[in-house]
């Protein structure tokens, strides 16, 4: 999985198509990521103590990585990710403008 925590991404399919956000959590074993403010689900919680009320909490649910694309740091448009060897390290680059991510 080439998407990492902190990347700026855009949703390319689904009900949130076109929304942009930052990856807050990456789940590589499931090939999913959690994006801030995208794919919001409502969670109903019971009261924890007596006298307290139940709540409806909105949380960001994970999205599959095939439904998102990373934003190019140069022009802000969606791009694919490539790998390049610089020195003795592998570096992620943007296929659109060949800029390091």
N, C-alpha and C positions, 0 to 999 in steps of 0.2 A: 504494500500500500504506500503510495507516494505522497499522500496528503498528511500533513502533520499539524499538531496543535499550534495555533497562532496564525495559520494561513488565512488569507482573505479569499473567500469562495463565493460562487453564485450557484443557485439551484437551477438546473436546466430542464427538469421534468417534475410533474406532480402538482399538487394543489398550491405549493409555494413557489412555482416557477417564476424566475426573475428576481427573487429576493436575494440580497447580498448579506453576508455576515462573516464573522470570524469564528474559526473552529475552536471550541472550548475544550473538547475532549475527543480523543481518537481511540477507537476500539478495533485494533488491527486483527484480532482473532475473529471478529464478526464482519470485517470489512465495512464498518459503519463509523460515522462521525456525528458529534453533536455540535450544532451551529447555533450561536447566540441569536435568539429572536426568530428562529425558523422552526417549523414543524411543532408548534405549540399544542400541547395536550392538556386537558383539565383533569386534575386528580382530586377526588373527594376524600377528605380525611375525617376520621372520627375524632371527637374530643378526647384529649389525653387525660385530663383531670375532671373531677366533678365540678360543675359550674362553668366550665369552659365550653365554647361553641365549636361545632364542626366547621371546616373551611373547605373552600374550593381553591386549590393551588394550581397555577399554570406552570408547567415545566416543558423544557425543550426535549423532544424525543429524538433518538438517533435516526439518521438518514443513511441509506446505502451510498457508498462512494461513487457508484456508477451514475447517480442522479445529480452529481455536482461537478463543477469544474473550477479550477483555481483561476484567480484573476491575475492577469499580467501586471507586474509592478510598474511597467513603463507607461502603458496606455489604459489600463483598467478593463480590458476586454478579456473574455474567457479564452483560456489556452490549455494545451496539453503540456505534460511534464516530460522532459527527457533527462537523461543522465550523461554527465561528461566527467572525464578524469582530469583533474587539475593537480599536477604534482603527483602525489601518491594517494589522493583522496577522491572519492566519488562525490560529485556536486549535482544538485538538481538545477536544471535550467528550463526556461520557458521556450517552448518550440516556436512560439510566435515571434519573439524578438531576440532569442538566444541570450537572455539576461539571467544571471544567477538568482535563485529564489531564496 
